[in-house]
Amino acid sequence: MSVRYPRPLRPADRVGVTSPSSGVPKELQGRLDVAIREVEARGYEVVVGHCMSGDGHVSAPAADRAAELTAMLTDPGIRAVVPPWGGETAIDLLPLLDWDRLREAEPTWLVGFSDLSTVMTPFTLLTGTATVHGNNLMDTPYRVPEGLSSWLDIVSAPVGHRFTQIPPGRYRATGWDDYRARPDVRTYSLDTPGGWRRLDGEGDVEAEGRLIGGCIEMLCNLAGTAWLDVSAFARAESPQGLLVYVEAGGDDAFAICRNLHGMRLAGFFDTANAILVGRTSAPGTDSLTQHEAVLDALGSLNVPIIADVECGHVPPYLPIVNGARGRVVHTSTRSELTQTLG
């Protein structure tokens, strides 16, 4: 199995919208409409599925969500699938997805982050299809800061395309946008300066490998299972090693520390040449910060650990392609992640 890249989107292609986890409450429909129009403005036709209800914590029964996601990912007329956002329990889809159909189908882009890691990362590992971690649909209308890319840029790029992203130097530390009051908001309030930092020691970092990773709170539940055999992926696709990225959505430092220990014991980081850790607003504790939690769990691996990367729940977003070839550079004057779709 080799990594498969969906063909680039072209004008008039169709983009599927479904909610494999949480749907959209009626009071947030305005934001969904704005986000759909943003995709349509690129020349694409948007197809909205039936599994979109925001009345509960999931959009529909698991069987319905699995069937709709499988149908969209195997429909040759749909070139990309993007959810409105994440949620909590997409893990219930894994045994219900038609993995044989997904492997045999022409590859389609799957985009998202947070709870979508539960599906996207296994999708890449089990079918070899590259996926885009970053920018859920509801985030899409925001203007992308200089130095970063949108998922819309990535899915329209040709196979072999190489692109470099750099931290914009500012992030959002406080507040949130009320989509009820301002469904058309398009500008992030990036109120705090900050860049990447090395956690494990001093010195410059330069490392390469195929990229794989996702949200800690979601992936930790798959560690040690057939759904998350990162070592097998590395042996087949990147025997020289991987660039592994993780990010904490909201759990406190104790929970993140335990989860990362468990993932390490299950072999998730065994083939990592470097580890990228997303910036988080998740709380620390009186005796353990989020950075200290990462070092406690992963410091013994003796690989570079770069923190505060824009690949998590704190805006802005640096999309990462699961399966892409990656090269990370971090020095006192330069931080960048280059990805190659090949």
C-alpha atoms as one frame of an Amber mdcrd trajectory, in Angstrom:
protein
   0.000   0.000   0.000   1.320   3.436  -0.906  -0.115   6.803   0.092  -2.912
   7.813  -2.262  -3.610  11.461  -3.006  -7.050  12.452  -4.302  -6.948  14.364
  -7.539  -7.060  18.147  -7.058 -10.467  19.808  -6.962 -11.511  21.754 -10.023
 -14.347  24.255 -10.507 -17.772  22.567 -10.586 -16.531  19.650  -8.449 -18.794
  18.608  -5.600 -17.936  18.911  -1.891 -19.887  16.765   0.556 -20.925  18.089
   3.967 -21.926  15.613   6.651 -21.556  15.423  10.433 -19.867  12.157  11.447
 -19.991  13.378  15.050 -21.846  16.512  16.232 -24.392  18.270  14.038 -25.406
  21.910  13.796 -28.080  23.394  16.102 -30.765  25.467  14.413 -29.477  28.677
  15.977 -26.102  28.163  14.230 -27.543  27.455  10.794 -26.612  30.986   9.743
 -22.913  30.264  10.204 -23.252  27.001   8.306 -24.850  28.885   5.418 -21.999
  31.409   5.376 -19.432  28.597   5.378 -21.168  26.797   2.524 -21.213  29.995
   0.480 -17.477  30.352   1.083 -16.873  26.958  -0.505 -19.275  27.740  -3.337
 -17.382  30.964  -4.007 -14.419  28.795  -5.032 -16.572  27.366  -7.796 -17.586
  24.125  -6.080 -21.034  22.624  -5.664 -21.853  21.766  -2.051 -23.910  18.656
  -1.271 -25.328  18.620   2.281 -26.149  15.223   3.749 -28.996  14.130   6.001
 -26.844  13.564   9.108 -26.671  17.176  10.276 -29.048  17.487  13.247 -27.781
  19.426  16.245 -30.484  18.264  18.631 -28.173  15.856  20.486 -24.470  15.160
  20.906 -24.421  13.282  17.585 -26.107  14.192  14.314 -27.823  10.816  13.760
 -27.598   7.143  14.811 -24.154   5.640  14.283 -25.268   3.375  11.431 -26.714
   6.333   9.532 -23.620   8.466  10.051 -21.327   5.633   8.955 -23.428   4.908
   5.874 -23.550   8.560   4.810 -19.826   9.098   5.304 -19.004   5.906   3.398
 -21.378   6.897   0.597 -19.809  10.339   0.224 -16.253   9.024   0.317 -16.996
   6.409  -2.340 -19.137   8.583  -4.624 -16.962   9.405  -7.672 -18.906  12.644
  -8.082 -17.837  13.970  -4.641 -14.219  15.075  -4.497 -13.931  16.214  -0.865
 -15.868  15.689   2.373 -15.728  18.214   5.212 -17.748  18.249   8.461 -19.071
  21.392  10.126 -16.868  20.570  13.136 -15.891  17.753  15.485 -17.740  16.457
  18.528 -17.269  13.717  21.082 -18.021  10.143  19.976 -17.088   9.530  16.346
 -15.356   6.415  17.657 -18.672   4.579  17.262 -18.282   4.771  13.464 -15.097
   2.722  13.155 -16.596  -0.792  13.162 -19.489   0.366  10.962 -17.600   1.984
   8.087 -17.267  -0.125   4.939 -13.488  -0.289   4.889 -13.323  -2.546   1.826
 -15.304  -0.027  -0.214 -13.157   2.810   1.119  -9.940   1.026   0.082 -11.248
   0.195  -3.387 -12.802   3.591  -4.160 -11.032   6.380  -5.980  -9.502   8.500
  -3.184 -11.494  11.486  -1.919 -10.247  14.220   0.385 -11.482  14.009   3.979
 -10.967  17.214   5.963 -11.398  18.145   9.636  -9.858  18.005  13.090 -10.753
  17.396  16.756 -13.102  14.374  16.931 -12.616  13.838  13.198  -9.111  12.591
  14.071 -10.902   9.478  15.301 -11.881   8.720  11.704  -9.303  10.547   9.573
  -6.154   9.060  11.069  -7.398   5.446  10.776  -8.640   6.315   7.267  -5.081
   7.206   6.256  -3.504   4.274   8.086  -5.936   1.623   6.831  -6.575   2.788
   3.254  -3.459   4.816   2.489  -5.555   7.865   1.584  -4.106  11.231   2.549
  -6.370  13.377   4.761  -6.257  17.037   5.812  -6.120  17.799   9.535  -7.318
  21.380   9.956 -10.052  23.937   9.205 -13.464  22.422   9.787 -16.210  23.875
   7.608 -17.407  26.376  10.227 -13.849  27.809  10.383 -13.538  28.146   6.609
 -14.850  31.737   6.244 -12.014  33.135   8.375  -9.272  34.942   6.489  -6.084
  32.889   6.594  -3.125  34.715   8.203  -0.028  35.230   6.103   2.220  32.186
   6.208  -0.568  29.622   6.595  -2.803  27.748   4.159  -6.482  26.841   4.035
  -7.774  23.339   3.420  -9.261  24.773   0.237  -5.754  25.595  -0.985  -4.506
  22.081  -0.249  -7.318  20.068  -1.846  -6.937  22.026  -5.088  -3.182  21.424
  -5.302  -1.739  18.808  -7.688  -0.020  15.618  -6.595   3.633  16.425  -6.028
   2.836  19.939  -4.819   5.165  21.237  -2.112   4.155  24.007   0.249   5.699
  25.596   3.318   3.861  27.131   6.253   5.350  29.351   8.922   3.881  30.556
  12.220   2.227  33.971  11.881   3.606  35.041  15.254   0.231  35.672  16.894
  -2.593  33.535  18.196  -5.943  33.857  19.947  -5.535  33.470  23.705  -8.881
  34.858  24.853 -12.476  35.039  23.749 -14.488  33.325  21.074 -16.786  34.352
  18.254 -20.529  34.108  18.853 -21.885  32.659  15.607 -25.433  33.363  16.763
 -24.790  37.092  16.887 -22.182  37.246  14.098 -22.655  34.340  11.685 -20.579
  36.082   9.022 -17.479  36.815  11.130 -14.357  36.434   8.985 -11.502  37.929
  10.986  -9.705  36.243  13.865  -8.813  38.305  16.902  -5.199  37.181  17.235
  -4.468  38.969  20.471  -1.236  37.420  21.730   2.276  37.123  20.290   3.888
  33.710  20.258   5.849  31.217  18.192   7.072  27.641  18.356   9.338  26.446
  21.146  11.467  23.375  21.662  10.560  21.519  24.850  13.184  18.777  25.122
  16.325  20.907  25.098  18.286  23.484  23.145  19.594  23.596  19.619  18.289
  23.678  16.092  15.888  21.049  14.797  15.674  19.682  11.263  13.763  16.438
  10.758  11.871  14.633   8.006   9.296  11.887   7.670   5.737  11.242   6.646
   3.233  13.131   8.770   0.651  11.427  10.967  -1.206  12.456  14.106  -4.271
  14.164  15.521  -6.120  15.048  18.696  -4.787  13.392  21.841  -8.145  12.958
  23.595  -9.495  11.070  20.587  -6.521   9.026  19.418  -5.608   7.793  22.898
  -8.751   5.631  22.834  -7.460   3.831  19.728  -3.881   3.293  20.909  -2.858
  -0.350  20.667  -5.752  -1.262  18.368  -5.776  -2.169  14.676  -7.279   1.254
  13.955  -4.070   3.054  14.960  -1.121   0.878  13.914   1.309   3.693  13.216
   4.343   1.402  13.284   2.975  -0.714  10.429   2.333   2.468   8.437   5.892
   3.609   9.041   7.355   0.277   7.939   5.371   0.367   4.717   5.468   4.060
   3.837   8.274   5.769   5.739  10.936   3.321   6.977  13.221   6.270   7.735
  10.694   7.468  10.323   7.703   9.761  10.792   6.897  13.277  11.875   4.213
  12.766  14.511   1.949  15.599  15.619  -0.491  15.700  18.547  -2.660  18.350
  20.138  -4.784  18.663  23.284  -8.338  19.864  22.823  -9.413  20.596  26.379
  -8.385  17.960  28.923  -6.290  19.099  31.867  -2.576  18.355  32.123  -3.002
  15.217  34.236  -5.333  13.639  31.674  -3.083  14.620  28.766  -0.058  13.226
  30.593  -1.810   9.881  31.169  -3.074   9.744  27.599   0.337  10.448  26.096
   1.958   7.848  28.349  -0.589   5.325  27.134  -0.009   6.224  23.489   3.748
   5.927  23.982   3.415   2.511  25.646   1.232   1.380  22.739   3.974   2.326
  20.265   2.379   5.410  18.727   5.658   7.370  18.871   8.104   4.507  18.238
   9.075   5.665  14.745   8.973   9.426  15.348  11.932  11.481  14.145  10.361
  14.532  15.787   7.104  15.341  17.567   5.047  18.463  16.914   2.674  19.528
  19.696  -0.189  21.873  18.991  -0.759  25.036  20.987  -3.525  24.487  23.517
  -5.741  26.493  25.835  -6.409  23.376  27.911  -5.712  23.925  31.617  -2.681
  22.958  33.584  -2.815  21.953  37.241  -1.132  23.321  40.345   1.811  20.947
  39.841   1.845  20.227  36.102   1.599  22.457  33.034   0.571  21.204  29.611
   4.181  21.458  28.411   5.408  19.558  31.459   2.799  16.870  30.790   4.219
  16.367  27.295   7.777  16.133  28.598   6.800  13.770  31.405   5.245  11.355
  28.915   7.494  11.761  25.879  10.811  13.174  27.079  12.350   9.695  27.355
  11.983   9.174  23.601  15.008  11.423  23.007  13.615  13.013  19.859  13.014
  16.731  19.286   9.675  17.960  20.663   8.426  21.246  19.228   5.457  22.837
  20.999   2.944  25.604  20.308   2.501  24.635  16.667  -0.708  26.011  15.120
  -2.256  22.569  14.542  -4.884  22.391  17.251  -7.852  24.027  18.901  -6.285
  27.490  19.263  -6.670  29.745  16.196  -5.162  30.216  13.713  -4.839  26.834
  12.004  -1.908  25.245  10.222  -3.344  22.348   8.193  -1.326  19.126   8.167
  -1.791  16.393   5.572  -1.740  12.918   7.071   0.482  10.847   4.800   2.364
  13.740   3.206   6.135  13.906   3.253   7.150  16.486   5.827  10.212  18.472
   6.763  10.282  20.574   9.909  12.893  23.216  10.671  13.082  25.120  13.945
  15.918  27.464  14.874  16.238  30.678  16.849  15.336  32.647  13.708  13.254
  30.269  11.602  10.321  27.915  12.067   8.620  26.137   9.166   6.852  22.976
   8.116   7.143  21.926   4.472   4.781  19.300   3.119   4.957  17.452  -0.183
   1.918  15.675  -1.591   3.827  12.682  -2.855
